Amino acid sequence: MDIYDEIGVKKYINAHDTYTVYGGSRMAENTLTAMREASRSFVDLSELQEKLGDRIARLTRNQAAYITNGSSAGLLLSAAVCMTQGDPFLFSRLPDVSRCPRNEIIEMRCQRNAYDAAVSASGARLVEIGDADETLETELRGAIGEKTAAVFYYASSRYAGAAMPLEKVVEIAHGARVPVVVDAAAQLPPVENLWKFTSMGADLVLFSGGKTLCGPQPTGLIFGDPELIGYCRRFGAPAHGICRSSKVGREEMTGLYTAVRNYMELNREETRRRLESMVQNFIDAMNTTGAFRAERLSRGPVGQTYPRALGIIVADFAAEELAAAMRAGDPGVYIGVDRSFGNAVYLSPLNLSDREAETVTAVLRKNVLKLLQC
């Protein structure tokens, strides 16, 4: 009996994705071992943050790195350091930005999302440019002024059509001596994204530690300019101030470092073959039921490079009904619903063992048969 059985919490198989509401992803045994070992000794957290950050930066071809309590905390800290630029007095007053000469952060309207509430929490005034359909260069040039602290950019494929290319954003912002912060929380794989955005000139780039990196869920990374990362180290938790609530423990820091090392050493070709095999089995299973027109998707929900199985339902039941039935079963299985393809569900192999993938297929067939008989 494990802890979930003991307290009566239902366990699920995750064929949906690395979402926080499900617990993110799974940690490897050596990650858990590193966390357990870290818990047994006391250290200077600032020294640990600096040394692990330096190691992670070298592993990922970046100049500097800082470990955060998730990407949302990274957004808050990034906004804070861009506005205060190393001034401890200004930082101590946040979220009061009345003394900050630069307290405006520019975002594209087409990229506004639930996570930029963390930017607003810093006290920054958000300045929107563009609309739902396009963002013109002239709008960014015109919006940048003496109060501009940074331009924030959200690197999701969902915004690609209406957003200005990052290269152009960097060119314009840097021409005005304004830093660019990129939220790339879920942009793995490919592994190259860990250094792609900083190589393109972004000053700070954020990644989730608890998604594809398979680190502790409440962790994240900021990569970027050594001076700005230095401000993160100076003002980020456990320092007092607006970011104190975003502190990361020694266990999570060492766990994330181990997870990053694992990720960099991963056999990507073997992983690709394994995921492709699962997806093909899902597609074959859906097609044999007669209830789907199934196909392979080459990208994750926000543009990541891993495969998924899409099932467009041609029978007389709704995607939501199937998702609810699979979730309610024993074992319960999470799957995705994607209305952008019509009445459709999708299965992701990313968080599945081979045995779990077989279970997902069996549960899918069982619930489709029930729905067809209704």
Secondary structure, DSSP 8 states (H G I E B T S, - for coil): --HHHHHT---EEE-S---GGGTS----HHHHHHHHHHTTS---HHHHHHHHHHHHHHHTT-S-EEEESSHHHHHHHHHHHHHHTT-HHHHHHTT--TT-S--EEEEEGGG--GGGHHHHTTT-EEEEES-SS---HHHHHHH--TTEEEEEEE--GGGTTTS--HHHHHHHHHHTT--EEEE-TT--SSTTHHHHHHHTT-SEEEEESSSTT---TT-EEEEE-HHHHHHHHHHSTTSSSTTGGG---HHHHHHHHHHHHHHHT--HHHHHHHHHHHHHHHHHHHHHHTSEEEEEESS-TTS-S--EEEEEE-SSS-HHHHHHHHHHSSSEEE-EE-GGGSSEEEE--TT--HHHHHHHHHHHHHHHHHHHH-
